[in-house]
């Protein structure tokens, strides 16, 4: 694929992404995990974990992979289910 064709495809294609809000806490108080971007788009700004979904990857796998890349073990809480 030429550079021009690649640019056209990426400009016109929808790429599924997910942002994670990682919570820690309990009954009355919650903490939210925020990170400062070290590279790329919006470098130096606060963000949540997020990224692109791989081909064939379901949402639950994407969430676990994204969190794992940051060294965080997670569990999915209601209203979501582990197999959505």
C-alpha positions, -999 to 999 in steps of 0.1 A, spaced: 0 0 0 14 34 -9 17 62 17 -11 80 0 -34 50 2 -25 43 38 -32 80 47 -66 77 29 -76 45 47 -66 57 82 -84 91 76 -116 73 66 -116 43 89 -131 41 124 -107 27 149 -123 14 181 -107 27 212 -113 25 250 -105 48 279 -104 33 313 -113 50 345 -94 30 372 -109 34 406 -95 23 440 -114 26 472 -144 15 490 -178 24 504 -174 61 510 -143 73 491 -128 65 457 -94 74 442 -90 78 404 -58 68 386 -44 95 364 -11 95 344 11 120 327 18 112 291 55 107 285 54 105 247 33 112 216 0 130 214 -6 155 243 28 147 259 31 161 294 -7 162 300 -28 142 325 -47 113 311 -65 81 319 -54 47 304 -67 41 269 -58 29 235 -68 11 203 -86 -22 201 -69 -50 182 -86 -70 155 -106 -98 171 -102 -84 206 -133 -81 227 -138 -52 251 -130 -72 282 -97 -83 267 -89 -48 257 -95 -34 292 -73 -61 308 -45 -55 282 -46 -18 286 -44 -20 324 -17 -47 323 5 -25 301 4 0 330 11 -26 356 -24 -25 371 -45 -56 380 -82 -48 376 -116 -62 380 -147 -50 361 -174 -36 383 -211 -31 377 -228 -20 356 -204 -39 333 -198 -76 332 -165 -95 328 -176 -109 294 -191 -79 276 
